[in-house]
Every structure is written in structure tokens, then in C-alpha cells.
Amino acid sequence: MKTYFETKVRLVRIQDNGLPKEVTESYIVQAETTTEVERIAMEELAPYSNGDVHVQSTRKSNIQEI
């Protein structure tokens, strides 16, 4: 059974003015393990960053259904 995890990810986003800015964002990911959460987050966010994506924390969420 897959569960939902909340993960915080730090990455570099390009702002509207063209300058890069390091930000921390939270995401809800459906997965079986925390390792899978990290893999999914890094794969999904890599195209939107310079490829430098760091998962800061992952925890099981109380969310049952989306």
C-alpha cells in the first residue's frame, strides 16, 4: 500500500528577473519508502532547476487520500 509523504526540497530557481535564487519548497509525494520519495522528488524537479536538488527532510503524512 502506498502512503503519502511530505518532503522539503532545496533547489535553485530562476526568478522572473533572470537571477537564480535558492529556495526551499514542500511537496506531497505518494510512495512506498522514503528512498522512493527522494528519487521521485529529484527526478521531477531536476528539469526546473540547474540539476542541483537536495532533499532536506521527508516524513510520513497523515493524508489518506487526494
SULLINMO-V249917 format. One record per residue. N is the residue number from 0. RES is the residue in three letters. PSI is psi in degrees with one decimal (none if undefined). BURIAL is + if it has 16 or more other C-alpha atoms within 10 Angstrom, else -. Layout:
BEGIN
n=N res=RES psi=PSI burial=BURIAL
n=N res=RES psi=PSI burial=BURIAL
END
This chain:
BEGIN
n=0 res=MET psi=128.1 burial=-
n=1 res=LYS psi=146.2 burial=-
n=2 res=THR psi=170.6 burial=-
n=3 res=TYR psi=139.1 burial=+
n=4 res=PHE psi=146.2 burial=+
n=5 res=GLU psi=127.3 burial=+
n=6 res=THR psi=142.2 burial=+
n=7 res=LYS psi=129.2 burial=+
n=8 res=VAL psi=135.2 burial=+
n=9 res=ARG psi=128.1 burial=+
n=10 res=LEU psi=169.0 burial=+
n=11 res=VAL psi=120.1 burial=+
n=12 res=ARG psi=147.2 burial=+
n=13 res=ILE psi=122.6 burial=-
n=14 res=GLN psi=171.7 burial=-
n=15 res=ASP psi=-30.3 burial=-
n=16 res=ASN psi=2.8 burial=-
n=17 res=GLY psi=-4.3 burial=-
n=18 res=LEU psi=143.1 burial=-
n=19 res=PRO psi=147.0 burial=-
n=20 res=LYS psi=131.7 burial=-
n=21 res=GLU psi=125.7 burial=-
n=22 res=VAL psi=158.6 burial=-
n=23 res=THR psi=127.4 burial=-
n=24 res=GLU psi=150.7 burial=-
n=25 res=SER psi=141.8 burial=-
n=26 res=TYR psi=151.7 burial=-
n=27 res=ILE psi=127.1 burial=+
n=28 res=VAL psi=135.4 burial=+
n=29 res=GLN psi=122.0 burial=+
n=30 res=ALA psi=175.3 burial=+
n=31 res=GLU psi=-32.0 burial=-
n=32 res=THR psi=163.4 burial=-
n=33 res=THR psi=-30.0 burial=+
n=34 res=THR psi=-40.6 burial=-
n=35 res=GLU psi=-37.2 burial=-
n=36 res=VAL psi=-46.9 burial=+
n=37 res=GLU psi=-43.7 burial=+
n=38 res=ARG psi=-47.2 burial=-
n=39 res=ILE psi=-46.7 burial=-
n=40 res=ALA psi=-44.5 burial=+
n=41 res=MET psi=-40.4 burial=+
n=42 res=GLU psi=-42.6 burial=-
n=43 res=GLU psi=-33.5 burial=-
n=44 res=LEU psi=-15.0 burial=+
n=45 res=ALA psi=-41.9 burial=-
n=46 res=PRO psi=-20.2 burial=-
n=47 res=TYR psi=1.7 burial=-
n=48 res=SER psi=-175.8 burial=+
n=49 res=ASN psi=18.8 burial=-
n=50 res=GLY psi=-4.7 burial=-
n=51 res=ASP psi=87.3 burial=-
n=52 res=VAL psi=127.3 burial=+
n=53 res=HIS psi=122.6 burial=+
n=54 res=VAL psi=118.6 burial=+
n=55 res=GLN psi=-41.1 burial=-
n=56 res=SER psi=153.7 burial=-
n=57 res=THR psi=133.2 burial=+
n=58 res=ARG psi=152.1 burial=-
n=59 res=LYS psi=135.0 burial=+
n=60 res=SER psi=156.0 burial=-
n=61 res=ASN psi=-2.4 burial=-
n=62 res=ILE psi=131.2 burial=-
n=63 res=GLN psi=-33.8 burial=-
n=64 res=GLU psi=141.2 burial=-
n=65 res=ILE psi=none burial=-
END
